[in-house]
Amino acid sequence: MTTDIQNGFYTLEKTFPLTMLGKDPDYAIKPAYLLDLMQETASRNIKNTPFGNVELNNEGLGWFLVRYRIEFDKYPINLEEITIKTENRGTMRQTAYRDFEVRTCDGERLLRATTSWLMVDLKTKSLVNIEQKFPEIIKFQKREDDLQLRKLKTLTTWDSEKIFHVRYDDLDMNGHVNNVVYITWALETLDYDFRKKHKLKNIDIYFKHEVRYGQDIISCLSFEKENNTSNHMIKLAQTGEEVCLIRAEFD
């Protein structure tokens, strides 16, 4: 069972049971599974609003996640459920912002996250001015304790790479690769023993371009041994176009 708690128009808390499918060999939650639950919470929060998925699809519009910053207080291990709180922080011109907190059932905070989103006309691929389209959406106001979205640099050299083929099951409702798949492509370049010994502390993601069914991608890794930090670049194999950058810090 899951529990939804609606705290006003812009905030939602949802409790999820954690299945075995979403846990790794150490009973830690898989990063892609965690992001999927956060994305589900965000989707439920906007479902019954004028800018929800159904309403946007009827107008040929869609939300596109651009940037992620996650800071872990404690990585979720050996848990049966988690509670995710999401807050729509409003818009600033063409960009919308959304925050997250994840806690244990006892209220212990596991992580904070902040994200930025764009709205796109799916037919013309042009950006929509959200403030003009939905003037009822609140305007973004900065807070003292806000997390900062980080700028990520492209990789010019890397230590290793892997090739992945886009499967049908990688796609979302818009027909392109779901955001959570990119983190799997990135972390699969890391050594098995390293993944067993270390868990994420912080992660930054920058989604640049969509990827579609049947394409091949190359996941490139540059690793900083001195601080257990991995830098990732995901690009299309056919054209070399850069589609995603990720920087992950481990304990």
C-alpha positions as CSV (number, residue, x, y, z in Angstrom):
1,M,0.0,0.0,0.0
2,T,1.1,3.6,-0.6
3,T,-0.1,6.7,1.2
4,D,-0.5,10.2,-0.4
5,I,-0.7,13.3,1.8
6,Q,-1.5,16.5,-0.1
7,N,-0.3,19.6,1.7
8,G,-1.8,22.3,-0.4
9,F,-1.6,22.8,-4.1
10,Y,2.2,22.6,-4.5
11,T,3.4,20.0,-2.1
12,L,2.8,16.2,-1.9
13,E,4.2,13.5,0.4
14,K,4.0,9.9,-0.7
15,T,5.1,6.7,1.1
16,F,6.4,3.9,-1.0
17,P,7.1,0.3,0.0
18,L,10.6,-0.8,-1.3
19,T,10.5,-4.0,-3.3
20,M,13.3,-6.4,-3.7
21,L,13.5,-5.4,-7.4
22,G,14.6,-2.0,-6.3
23,K,17.4,-3.1,-4.1
24,D,21.0,-4.1,-4.9
25,P,23.0,-7.1,-3.4
26,D,23.7,-5.0,-0.3
27,Y,19.9,-4.2,0.2
28,A,20.6,-0.6,-0.7
29,I,18.1,1.1,-2.9
30,K,19.2,1.3,-6.6
31,P,19.8,4.9,-7.7
32,A,17.6,4.5,-10.8
33,Y,14.8,3.0,-8.7
34,L,15.0,5.9,-6.2
35,L,14.8,8.5,-9.1
36,D,11.9,6.6,-10.5
37,L,10.0,6.9,-7.2
38,M,10.8,10.6,-7.0
39,Q,9.6,11.1,-10.5
40,E,6.4,9.3,-9.7
41,T,5.8,11.5,-6.7
42,A,6.3,14.6,-8.9
43,S,3.9,13.3,-11.5
44,R,1.2,12.7,-8.9
45,N,1.7,16.2,-7.5
46,I,0.9,17.8,-10.8
47,K,-1.7,15.3,-12.0
48,N,-4.8,17.3,-11.1
49,T,-3.4,20.7,-12.0
50,P,-3.8,22.8,-15.2
51,F,-0.2,21.8,-16.0
52,G,-0.5,18.1,-15.4
53,N,0.5,15.4,-17.9
54,V,-3.0,14.8,-19.3
55,E,-3.8,18.5,-19.8
56,L,-0.3,19.1,-21.4
57,N,-0.6,16.1,-23.7
58,N,-4.0,17.4,-25.0
59,E,-2.2,20.6,-26.0
60,G,0.8,18.8,-27.4
61,L,3.1,20.0,-24.6
62,G,5.4,18.0,-22.3
63,W,7.7,18.5,-19.2
64,F,11.4,17.8,-19.7
65,L,13.7,17.4,-16.8
66,V,17.0,19.3,-17.3
67,R,19.1,19.3,-14.1
68,Y,19.3,17.3,-10.9
69,R,21.2,17.9,-7.7
70,I,20.9,15.2,-4.9
71,E,22.7,15.4,-1.6
72,F,22.5,12.3,0.7
73,D,22.5,12.6,4.5
74,K,22.5,8.8,4.7
75,Y,22.2,6.4,1.8
76,P,19.0,4.2,2.1
77,I,19.9,0.7,3.0
78,N,17.9,-2.1,4.7
79,L,14.6,-0.1,4.5
80,E,11.1,-1.5,4.0
81,E,9.6,1.9,2.9
82,I,10.5,5.5,2.4
83,T,8.5,8.8,2.4
84,I,9.1,11.2,-0.4
85,K,8.1,14.9,-0.2
86,T,8.1,17.0,-3.3
87,E,7.4,20.7,-3.6
88,N,6.8,22.7,-6.8
89,R,8.9,25.8,-6.2
90,G,7.4,27.8,-9.1
91,T,8.9,29.2,-12.2
92,M,11.4,31.8,-13.3
93,R,10.8,32.7,-17.0
94,Q,11.0,29.5,-18.9
95,T,12.3,27.3,-16.1
96,A,10.3,25.5,-13.4
97,Y,11.9,24.3,-10.2
98,R,11.0,21.3,-7.9
99,D,12.5,20.1,-4.7
100,F,12.5,16.8,-2.9
101,E,13.1,15.3,0.5
102,V,13.3,11.6,1.2
103,R,12.9,10.3,4.8
104,T,12.6,7.0,6.6
105,C,9.2,5.9,8.1
106,D,10.7,7.2,11.5
107,G,11.3,10.7,10.0
108,E,15.0,10.5,9.5
109,R,16.1,12.5,6.5
110,L,18.0,10.5,3.9
111,L,18.4,13.1,1.2
112,R,17.5,16.5,-0.3
113,A,17.3,17.2,-4.0
114,T,16.5,20.1,-6.4
115,T,15.6,19.9,-10.0
116,S,14.9,22.2,-13.0
117,W,12.4,21.6,-15.8
118,L,11.4,23.0,-19.1
119,M,8.1,22.8,-21.0
120,V,8.3,21.9,-24.7
121,D,6.0,22.0,-27.6
122,L,6.3,18.3,-28.7
123,K,5.5,19.1,-32.3
124,T,7.8,22.1,-32.9
125,K,10.3,21.2,-30.2
126,S,10.3,24.8,-29.1
127,L,10.4,26.0,-25.5
128,V,7.2,27.3,-23.9
129,N,7.2,30.4,-21.7
130,I,5.7,28.8,-18.6
131,E,4.9,32.1,-16.9
132,Q,2.9,33.3,-19.9
133,K,1.2,29.9,-20.5
134,F,0.2,29.4,-16.9
135,P,0.2,32.8,-15.1
136,E,-1.4,31.1,-12.0
137,I,1.8,29.2,-11.2
138,I,3.7,30.8,-8.4
139,K,7.0,32.6,-9.1
140,F,10.2,31.0,-7.9
141,Q,11.6,32.6,-4.7
142,K,15.1,31.7,-3.5
143,R,15.6,30.5,0.1
144,E,18.7,30.6,2.2
145,D,19.0,26.8,2.5
146,D,18.3,26.0,-1.2
147,L,20.6,23.5,-2.9
148,Q,22.5,24.8,-5.8
149,L,22.3,23.2,-9.3
150,R,25.8,22.7,-10.5
151,K,27.3,23.3,-13.9
152,L,28.9,20.2,-15.4
153,K,31.7,20.2,-17.9
154,T,32.0,18.0,-21.0
155,L,34.6,15.3,-21.0
156,T,37.5,15.6,-23.4
157,T,39.3,12.4,-22.3
158,W,38.0,9.4,-20.4
159,D,39.3,6.2,-18.8
160,S,36.7,3.7,-20.1
161,E,33.4,3.4,-22.0
162,K,30.5,1.1,-22.6
163,I,28.0,0.9,-25.4
164,F,24.3,0.4,-24.7
165,H,21.4,-0.2,-27.1
166,V,18.1,1.6,-26.4
167,R,15.4,-0.9,-25.7
168,Y,11.6,-0.5,-25.9
169,D,11.4,-0.8,-22.1
170,D,13.8,2.2,-21.7
171,L,11.1,4.5,-23.2
172,D,8.7,6.7,-21.3
173,M,5.2,8.0,-22.3
174,N,6.7,10.7,-24.6
175,G,8.5,8.0,-26.6
176,H,12.0,8.8,-25.6
177,V,14.4,7.3,-23.0
178,N,13.2,7.8,-19.5
179,N,15.4,10.0,-17.3
180,V,16.2,7.2,-14.8
181,V,17.9,5.1,-17.5
182,Y,20.7,7.6,-17.9
183,I,22.0,7.0,-14.4
184,T,22.1,3.3,-15.0
185,W,24.1,3.8,-18.2
186,A,26.5,6.0,-16.3
187,L,27.1,3.9,-13.2
188,E,27.4,0.7,-15.2
189,T,30.9,2.0,-16.2
190,L,32.1,1.7,-12.6
191,D,33.9,-1.3,-11.3
192,Y,31.8,-3.9,-9.5
193,D,34.0,-3.9,-6.3
194,F,33.9,-0.1,-6.1
195,R,30.1,-0.2,-6.3
196,K,30.0,-2.8,-3.5
197,K,32.2,-0.8,-1.2
198,H,30.9,2.7,-1.9
199,K,27.5,4.5,-1.9
200,L,26.5,7.8,-3.4
201,K,27.0,11.0,-1.4
202,N,26.1,13.6,-4.0
203,I,25.1,13.4,-7.7
204,D,24.5,16.1,-10.4
205,I,22.8,15.3,-13.7
206,Y,22.4,17.5,-16.8
207,F,20.1,16.2,-19.4
208,K,20.9,17.8,-22.8
209,H,19.1,15.9,-25.5
210,E,16.6,13.1,-25.9
211,V,17.4,9.6,-26.9
212,R,15.1,7.4,-28.9
213,Y,14.4,3.7,-29.5
214,G,16.9,1.8,-31.5
215,Q,19.8,4.2,-31.0
216,D,23.1,3.2,-29.5
217,I,24.8,5.3,-26.9
218,I,28.3,5.4,-25.5
219,S,28.7,5.9,-21.8
220,C,32.1,7.4,-21.0
221,L,33.8,7.5,-17.5
222,S,36.5,9.7,-16.1
223,F,37.3,8.7,-12.5
224,E,39.0,10.9,-9.8
225,K,40.6,8.3,-7.4
226,E,41.7,11.0,-4.9
227,N,38.2,11.9,-4.0
228,N,36.0,8.9,-5.2
229,T,34.3,11.0,-7.8
230,S,33.1,9.8,-11.2
231,N,32.5,12.0,-14.2
232,H,30.2,10.7,-16.9
233,M,29.4,11.7,-20.5
234,I,26.7,9.9,-22.5
235,K,26.7,10.5,-26.2
236,L,25.1,9.0,-29.3
237,A,27.2,6.4,-30.9
238,Q,26.1,7.3,-34.5
239,T,26.8,11.1,-34.3
240,G,28.8,11.7,-31.2
241,E,26.2,14.1,-29.9
242,E,26.4,14.7,-26.2
243,V,23.1,13.8,-24.5
244,C,23.8,13.8,-20.7
245,L,26.5,14.7,-18.2
246,I,26.7,13.2,-14.7
247,R,29.0,13.8,-11.8
248,A,28.8,11.4,-8.8
249,E,30.6,11.7,-5.4
250,F,30.9,8.5,-3.3
251,D,31.7,7.9,0.3
